[in-house]
Each structure stands twice: as C-alpha cells, then as structure tokens.
C-alpha cells in the first residue's frame, strides 16, 4: 500500500512540475488596439482631420491592410466611407467636411495582423 501511495505522490509531482513549465513558456498574446484621435466638437462646413492610432502589443502599426473611417449623422441611413492614410508612428488620418450641424458617429475600421478593430466615437458638429 505504501508503494502505491509513494508512486502516486511521485506521479503527482511530475505532472505538477510539467504544468508549471508550460505556463512559464507562454507569452502574453498581442492584439490590435485602435484609439480614436478626434475632437468631440467639430465645425460645420470646414475640413477636419479624422484620426486613429493603431498598435499591436507594444509596436505601432505602420502596415495596416485597411483603414477606413465610416461617418454618419444620427437618425440618417446614409453613411460615408473615407479611406485613411498612414502618416507615421501608427497614426492614420482622413480629411472630411461635415455638411450640416448635428451629432455624428465616426467608426475607424482597421485591419492589421489578421485582426480587425472598429472603435466608435460620437462627435457634435456646430
């Protein structure tokens, strides 16, 4: 009986030891993070900058396969898609003129590293 108990305890130690080594080898997974960089209040009939900052883990994304800004006025179905351009340091921008006053939603659609992120902000156009 003691032999079986000792054998079981030894097997338990081996399994527990292997489990810890597997956890030590795991790295934290990076993900695509996109932060909007747009003012909350914007002027009507003036060209403004729509911008976002894209990172993957600790690195700035400079090679996104797609960046578009989707813009629409609350209560309306018509949506505009504006292509964003990389301007450096993970920053992507597009220029847009809001035609009327009101509250608009802006979504940045960013695809990079086989991931897609689409943060949204609401802005007031005055």
N, C-alpha and C positions, 0 to 999 in steps of 0.2 A: 504494500500500500504506500509506503514511504517513497519507493522508487517512482511510482506513478505520480505522486504529488510533486516530487522533485523534477521529474520530466515535464510535467505540466507547467511548473513555475519557470523552468528554463525556456520552454517554448513561448510562454507569455512574454518573457524579457526580450527574446529575439524579435518577436512580432512588434513589440512596443518600440524597440530600438530602430527597426526599419521604418516605422511610421514617422518617427521624428526626423530621420534623414530625408525622407521625401518632402516633408514640409519645409526643411531648410533650403532645399534646392528650388523651390517655387519662387518665381519672381512676380512682383505685382504687375498685373496687366495694365498696359496703357490704353487709353481711349481717346477718341476725338472730342475735344472740348471747344465749343464756339461761344464767344461772348459778343453780344451786340455792343456797338460803339456809336450810338445815335442819340442826339439830343431829344429830350422829352417834348419840347416845344419847338416847332419849326415854322418858318414864314411861308405864307401862301405866295404862289407865282414867282418864287426865287429858287434857283437851282441849289440843292443841298447835297451833302455827302451822306450816303448810306454806307456804313462800315461795320465790319466784324473782325474779331481777332481769333484765329484758329490755332490750336495747339494739339499735339499728340504726345501725351505724357509731359515731359519737360521740354520737348523740342517744338519750335514754331513751324507750322505747316507752310511750306513755300511751293508745294507742288499739288495742290488740290485738283482733282479731276473735274470738279464742277462747283461753281459758286454763283448762285443767282439769288436776287432779292425779290420777294413777292410782296406787292403792295396793293392794298385795297382799302376803300373807305367803308367804315362801319355802316351796315344797312344796305350796301350795294353788292351786287354779284360780280361786277366787272373787276378783274384782277390783272395787274401788270407784272410781267416777269422781266427783270433787268439783270443783265449779266454783270458779275463782279470781276474786277481785275486785281491781281496781286500787286501791291505797291511796296512790299518789303516787310520783313520781320513778322510774317504771318498775318499781316493786315490785308484785307480785301475790301475794295470800295466800288461803289457805283454812284453815278450822278442822277438825280431825279428832281423834277419840279412838281410840287403838289398843286393841282389846278384850282382847288376850292378849299375853303375853311372846313374844319371838322376833325373828327377823330379817325385815324387810320391805323391799320395793323401792318407791320413790316415783319416778314419772316425771312431769315437768311437760310437758304438751302445749301449746305456744304457737304460735299462728298470727297473724302480723302482716306487713304489707307484702308480701302474696302469698308468704310464706315460712313454713315450719313447722320448728320445732326442738323436740326432745324429750330433754333431758338426764335422766339417771337417777342416783339415789343409793340406797345401801343403808343402812338405819338399824337399830340394835339397840334393841328395846323391852324395858325391865326393870321 
